[in-house]
Amino acid sequence: MRNFLAAFVAGPILLAALSPPVRAQAPSLAAPNAQFQIPVNESLTYAVDWRVFPAGTATFHLQAKGNKVHVGATAASIGTVNLLFPVSDRYDSVFDRQTGCSFEYRKQIQEGRRRITGLMQLDYGSHLQKISEKNLVSGTYKQQTSPIPGCVTDVLSAIFYVGSQPLQIGHNLYFPLADGGHVVPVTVKVEAKESVITPAGTFSAVRVQPTAAAGVVKNRGDIWIWYTDDARHLPVQVRAHLFWGTITMRLNSFSGQ
């Protein structure tokens, strides 16, 4: 269950970012729509199942200071999954809620014997993404600098960026995503309206499917996100069909504004 958090929290966007670099020109990042404002103070918790087994818990917490929003995400394994493959991951992102532009993205991964920390900083003045990563087990450290075309999002804030856009059935969203030294054009297909049952209640929701250019995500698995069909566009469910099984994340509780 490697990349545990990626699979069921940031997975829909991260799988695109893990793709090999593509030559397609990255689309511009449209500003968040005023009708679907990104929350300024909100906490969401999720129950995570792997196939039919309880597998873990996940959280998102959003906190705004001025126009900057900090998003923190955590994931932890529980029960039998924790005995087989213990997980304790944390991801953090800072972005502008007026423009959608990401400023930095951090990760702290503890999955099995893996221990990795990483930082991506986005410098719009010099049009560069600056990446540093350390393997805490081997002690190896790497740095990388690569160009960005302009305003981009990252794999964590992108989940809420999508929710800031009108989700009209049959329409696609396009945006550039920076990760791992690449800028990946991402397409989000707005597929259907459905009723979704979660521990937090039953929601009328819009189902979307993120994909990467050239169909790379298709080779890694299929992932969908369900957002509430209202002005909040809360992510209430995520489902990933991956080669090692299906992971489903359902909203357990939420609070804030």
C-alpha positions in Angstrom: 0.0 0.0 0.0 2.8 2.3 -0.9 1.8 6.0 -1.4 -1.1 5.5 1.0 -2.0 9.2 1.3 -1.5 9.7 -2.4 -3.9 6.9 -3.3 -6.9 8.1 -1.4 -6.3 11.8 -0.5 -4.1 13.4 -3.1 -4.3 10.4 -5.4 -6.6 11.8 -8.1 -4.1 14.6 -8.8 -0.9 13.0 -7.7 -1.1 10.1 -10.1 -1.1 12.7 -12.9 1.9 14.4 -11.4 3.8 11.1 -11.2 3.4 10.8 -15.0 6.5 11.1 -17.2 7.0 14.7 -18.5 4.8 15.5 -21.5 5.3 17.9 -24.3 1.8 19.2 -24.4 1.6 22.9 -23.5 0.2 23.3 -20.0 -3.1 25.3 -19.8 -3.3 28.4 -17.8 -4.7 28.3 -14.3 -8.1 30.0 -14.2 -8.9 31.9 -11.0 -11.3 30.4 -8.5 -14.9 31.3 -9.2 -16.5 33.7 -6.8 -19.6 31.5 -6.5 -17.6 28.6 -5.1 -15.2 30.2 -2.7 -12.5 28.1 -1.0 -13.2 27.7 2.7 -11.2 29.9 5.1 -11.5 27.6 8.1 -12.6 24.1 7.7 -11.8 20.6 9.0 -12.9 17.3 7.3 -12.3 13.8 8.5 -12.7 10.6 6.4 -13.0 6.9 7.0 -10.9 4.9 4.5 -11.7 1.3 3.3 -9.4 -1.0 1.3 -11.7 -3.4 -0.5 -14.1 -4.4 2.3 -11.8 -3.8 5.2 -11.4 -0.6 7.3 -7.9 0.6 6.4 -7.4 4.0 7.9 -8.4 7.6 8.6 -7.7 10.8 6.8 -8.1 14.5 7.5 -8.0 17.8 5.7 -7.7 21.1 7.6 -7.9 24.5 5.8 -6.9 27.7 7.6 -6.7 31.1 5.9 -4.6 34.1 6.8 -5.4 37.0 4.4 -5.5 35.6 0.9 -3.2 32.7 1.7 -4.7 29.3 2.6 -2.8 26.6 4.4 -4.1 23.0 3.7 -2.9 20.2 6.0 -3.7 16.6 5.2 -3.0 13.5 7.2 -3.5 9.8 6.8 -3.0 6.9 9.2 -3.5 3.2 8.8 -5.6 1.3 11.4 -6.4 -2.3 12.3 -5.0 -5.2 10.2 -3.7 -2.8 7.6 -1.6 -1.1 10.2 -0.1 -4.4 11.3 0.8 -5.3 7.7 1.9 -1.9 6.6 1.9 1.0 9.1 1.3 4.4 7.6 1.5 7.9 9.1 1.7 10.6 6.4 1.4 14.4 6.4 1.2 16.8 3.5 0.9 20.6 3.6 0.3 23.2 1.0 0.0 27.0 0.9 -1.9 28.7 -1.9 -3.6 32.0 -2.9 -7.4 31.7 -2.6 -7.9 34.6 -5.0 -5.8 33.2 -7.8 -5.4 29.5 -7.0 -1.6 29.8 -7.3 0.3 27.4 -5.0 3.3 28.8 -3.1 4.7 25.6 -1.5 4.1 22.0 -0.9 5.6 19.8 1.9 5.4 16.1 2.5 6.4 13.8 5.5 6.0 10.2 4.5 6.2 7.2 6.9 5.0 4.1 5.1 6.4 0.8 6.2 10.2 1.3 6.3 10.0 4.4 4.1 10.8 7.8 5.8 10.9 10.7 3.4 10.6 14.5 3.8 10.2 16.9 0.9 9.6 20.5 0.0 8.6 22.2 -3.2 8.7 26.0 -3.4 7.2 27.9 -6.3 9.0 31.1 -7.3 6.9 33.0 -9.7 9.4 35.9 -10.0 12.0 33.5 -11.5 9.4 31.0 -13.0 11.0 28.1 -11.1 9.9 25.2 -8.9 12.6 24.4 -6.3 12.5 20.9 -4.9 14.4 19.3 -2.0 13.9 15.8 -0.7 15.6 13.7 2.0 15.4 9.9 2.5 15.7 9.6 6.3 16.5 5.9 6.1 19.4 6.1 3.7 20.4 9.6 4.5 20.5 10.6 0.8 19.4 14.1 -0.2 18.6 15.6 -3.5 17.8 19.1 -4.9 16.2 20.0 -8.2 15.2 23.2 -10.0 13.0 23.3 -13.0 10.9 25.9 -14.9 7.2 26.6 -14.5 5.2 28.5 -17.1 3.4 30.7 -14.6 0.7 30.2 -12.0 0.3 26.5 -11.1 -1.3 24.4 -8.4 0.1 21.4 -6.5 -1.3 17.9 -5.8 -2.9 18.8 -2.5 -4.3 22.3 -3.1 -5.6 21.1 -6.5 -8.3 19.1 -4.7 -9.8 22.3 -3.4 -9.0 24.3 -6.5 -11.2 21.9 -8.5 -14.0 22.6 -6.0 -13.6 26.3 -6.6 -14.7 25.9 -10.2 -18.2 25.4 -11.7 -18.7 21.7 -12.1 -21.1 21.4 -15.1 -21.9 18.0 -16.4 -20.2 17.3 -19.7 -17.7 20.1 -19.3 -14.0 19.5 -18.6 -11.6 21.6 -16.5 -8.0 22.1 -17.5 -5.1 23.3 -15.3 -1.3 23.0 -14.9 0.0 21.1 -11.9 3.6 21.2 -10.6 5.2 18.2 -8.9 8.5 16.3 -9.0 10.2 18.7 -11.3 7.5 18.6 -14.0 4.4 20.6 -14.9 1.6 18.3 -16.0 -1.5 19.4 -17.9 -4.4 17.9 -16.0 -8.0 17.4 -17.3 -10.9 16.9 -14.9 -13.9 15.3 -16.5 -17.3 16.3 -14.9 -19.2 13.2 -15.4 -22.5 12.9 -13.5 -24.7 13.9 -10.5 -25.2 11.1 -8.0 -26.4 10.6 -4.4 -23.6 9.6 -2.1 -24.0 7.9 1.3 -21.3 8.6 3.8 -21.0 8.4 7.6 -21.5 12.2 7.7 -24.8 11.8 5.8 -26.3 11.5 2.3 -25.3 14.1 -0.2 -26.3 15.2 -3.7 -22.9 15.2 -5.4 -21.1 15.7 -8.7 -18.7 13.0 -9.8 -15.5 14.0 -11.5 -12.5 12.1 -12.9 -9.0 13.6 -13.1 -6.8 12.4 -15.9 -3.4 13.3 -17.2 -2.3 14.0 -20.7 -1.7 11.1 -23.1 -3.8 8.7 -20.9 -1.0 7.9 -18.4 -3.3 7.8 -15.4 -5.3 5.1 -17.2 -2.3 2.8 -16.9 -2.0 3.4 -13.2 -5.7 3.2 -12.2 -9.0 5.0 -12.2 -9.9 7.6 -9.6 -13.0 9.7 -9.0 -13.9 12.5 -6.6 -17.4 13.4 -5.5 -18.1 17.0 -4.6 -21.3 18.3 -3.0 -23.7 19.8 -5.6 -23.9 23.1 -3.9 -21.8 26.3 -3.4 -19.5 24.5 -0.9 -18.3 21.8 -3.3 -17.0 19.7 -0.4 -15.1 16.6 -1.4 -17.3 13.9 0.3 -16.0 10.8 -1.4 -12.9 9.6 -3.2 -12.6 6.2 -4.9 -9.5 4.7 -6.5 -9.4 1.4 -8.5 -5.8 0.5 -8.4 -3.9 -2.7 -9.3 -3.8 -3.8 -5.7 -7.4 -3.2 -4.9 -10.1 -0.5 -4.5 -9.7 2.2 -1.9 -12.7 4.4 -0.9 -12.6 7.4 1.3 -15.9 8.7 2.7 -16.6 11.8 4.7 -17.0 11.1 8.4 -17.4 14.6 9.8 -16.8 18.2 8.9 -16.8 21.6 10.7 -15.9 25.2 10.0 -17.0 27.7 7.4 
